[in-house]
């Protein structure tokens, strides 16, 4: 595993998992307690029911560590692996009640995270061979799950944008409107930000792009520029700033934008529109 696909810190995962467990199992599992003897042992596998990119093994570990420490989790694949139908991601074995107690929460997480990883991999794979364009996420994440969803983006081969509002300067349209213009916003940000911080500014027109370039923005976000406008912006910038295409990004556009040589393509769809994949927990007789 590369650093790109490394999981969030265990304490971060555990904090998120505890909230999910409180929601689902805090008062116990009346069905399992009624139907399954406490002494019954079992084994089950997390298996792919469709092609997918895996993410979430550390969350499975945390779920069973917190709900049923006697349940043993064995990884049969790695985060970031492509799994075909029937491939096993992980195996759990131990007290049957413990497996059943953690089943739904573990599946909810791994299905969701693998869905984000799979969606991201589709975008990355759509880039032309040899392209240096980065596919990046945005802050359009599920509240409370950003650390996990951004991990899933990395597992899919994508990159992360700024983590939060304190991570980097990104001047958006409402900042420009509130302070009176692109140039003044960049100049104020440059004076305020530490010397180690880049200044990024969103633009939605060519006059704004020219203003941002003249003001010395390090990164310029081209908001809802079509393909022809992106090509023109790249020619106009001539490498004076990192250019990021965002807004109106679809999978069908990735190959064209990559071929144009845009530096970064950011898309909220990697997280807010990824569907959960079909990955189930199958009992082994």
N, C-alpha and C positions, 0 to 999 in steps of 0.2 A: 504494500500500500504506500502510495506517495503521500506527501504532506497535504496535497490537494484534497484527498479523500479521507483524511483522518477525521475521526469523530470528535464532537465537542467534548469538553472535559467531563469526566464521570459525574461530578457534582451538578453540572448543568443538566445532564440527562436525567439524573435521579430526581432533581427538583420538578422537572416537567412530568415525569412518570408518576410521581407521588400525587400530583393533582389529578391525573387521569384515573389512577387507582381509587382515590377518594370518591370520585364520581361514580365508579362502576362497582366496586367490591367492598366498600367500607362497611356495609351491613351484612357481608357474607354472601354465600351462593346457595340459596335455599334449594334449588333444583338438584345440584350435585350432592348436597348433604342428605337430601331425601332419597336419592336413587343409587348412589355409589357408596359402597362400604369404605370406611376410613382406611382399611388395610389393603385396598385394591391398588395395584401398581399398573402403570401403563407406559406406552411409548407412542410418540406422534412426530410427524415431520412437517415442517413448513415447506410446501411444494408449490412451484410455479404452475399456474394453469393457463398461462399465456406467455409469450416471450416478453422479457422485462430486464431492466437493469436493477440490481439489488442494492438496497440501502436500508439499514436499520438493525443490524445484528446486535450492536451495543445496547439498543433499546430493549430487544428481546431479553438480553442478559439481565438488564435492570428490572424488568417486569417480574421475572421469576425469582430474582434475588430478593425482591421486596415482598412478594406474595407467598412464595413457597421455596425456601432455601434448599429443601431436600430435592427439588427438581433439578436435574442436571441438563445443561444446555451444551450441545456440541455443534460447532459451526461446520457446515459442509461446503461452504462457498465463502467468498470474500465480498465485502462492500465494493461496489463498482463492477462486479462480474455481470456479464450477460448470461441470463438463464433462459433456457428453452423450456418448452412445456414438459412437465414431469421432473425437472431438475429440483434437487433438494437444497434449500438454503441453510437449514439448521434442523437439528433433531433435539427433542426434549424427552426425558425419561424420568420416572419416579412416581410418587403418589399421584393417582389419577385425579383426585380432587384438586390437588395443587396445579396440575396441568390445565384442568378445566377452569380454574379460578382466574388464571392469567391469560387464557386464550384470546378473548376478544380484545383486550387492551393491547396485547402484543400485536395482533393482526391489524388493528386500526392504525397503529404507528407504521408498521413495516409496509402495509399496502399503500399508505399515503406517501411515505418517503420514497419508496420504490417507484411510485407514479411520477414524482417530481424528477427523480434520476432518469427515468425512462424518457420522459418528455425532453429533458435537457439533452440527452444523448441524441435524440432525433435532430435537434437543432445543430449540435456540433457535427454530426455526421453529414449534414446538408452543406457544410462549407466545402469549397473546392479543395482538391488535394494541394497541400503545401501552403494553404492560407494561414496567415498570421493573425487573422481577425479573432478576437475573443468574444465568446458568447457569455453574457453576464446577466445576473438576476437584477431585481430591484428591491425596494423596501415594501413591495406589495405582497406581504407574507401573512400567514394566519397569525393573529395576535397570540403571543405566548409561545409560538412554535418556530420563531425565526431561526434560532440556532440550529434546529434540526433540519428545517427546509433548506437552509443554505448549505448544510453538510450534504444533503441530497443533490443539490445542484453540482457540487464539487464531485460527487460520486459519478455523476453523469458526464463529467468532462468539462463542465462550465466553470466560470469564475464568479466571484462575489463582488457586488458593488459595495458602497459604503455600508458599514454595519448599522449605523444609527445616525442621528442628527449631529452628534458630536464628533463623528469619525473624520469628516472631510467637509470642505466648503463646496456646496452645490447651489448656485444661484438659480432659482426657478422663476417662472414668469411672474408669480405674485410678489417675489422679492423685488424684481425689476419694477413692477408697478408701484410697489409701496415706497421705494426709495427714489424713483424718478428717472431710471434709465439704466441701460446695460453698462456703460462706461463708469458711471458713478458707483454702481453696485460692485464692479470688479475692483475699482480703486479702493473702496472702503474695505472690501474683503481682504485685499492684499495688505493693507495697513494693519488689519486686525489679526489675521491668521499668523501662526508661527511660521518661521522660515522653512520648516520641513513639510508644510502642507501645500498641496497643489490647490489651485482655484479653478473650479469648473463652473461654466455658465451655460444655461439653456438658452437657445435662440430658436425663433420660429419664422425668421425671414432673412433674406440676404443682407438688408441694411443692418440688422442686429448682428449677423455673423461678422460683417466687416468691422462693426464697432467693437465686438469682442476680441477680434484679432488685433485691432489697433491698441486695445487696452491691455493686451498681453495675457489673456486667459491661457492657462496651461492646458485645459481640456474644454472642449465645446460640445455640448449635447445638441444635436440636430433634431428638433422636435417635429415629428410628423412630416419630414421631408420625403418626397417620393424618390424613386430610384434615380431619375434624371437630375433632380435637385441635389441628391447626395453626390453624384458624380461631379457636378459643377462646384459643390462646396469643397470637395477634395482638391480640385484644381485650384480653387481660389486660396485655400489655406496653404498649399505647397509645403506641408510638414511643419508649419509654425506652431501648431497645436495638435494634441491628440483629439481625434474626432470620434464621437459616439453617436450612432444612430439609434433613436428610440421613438416609440409611438407608431402605431400602425404596423408593427413588426409581425409578420406571419411566417410560418415555416416555408411557404412558397417563395418568399423574398430572400431567404438566407443565402442561397447560392449566388444570386445576382449581387447582393451587397458585399459578400466576401470577395467576389471577383473584382469589384470596383476598388477594393483595398481599404475599406473603412477599418479603423483600428478596433472599435468595440461595437458590438450590437447588444443592446440591453432590452430585455423583454420581461414584463410582469407576468406573461403567460406561463413562464417556466414554473411559477409557484401558484399563482391564483387560479389558473385554469387547468392544471394537471389533474387528471382523474386517478383515483386509486386503482392500482392494478389488481388483477385476480390472482391472489396468492393465498392459499388456504392452509389450514392445519389439519392434516389427515391422520386419523388414528391407525396405528399399526397393530394388527392382531398379534 
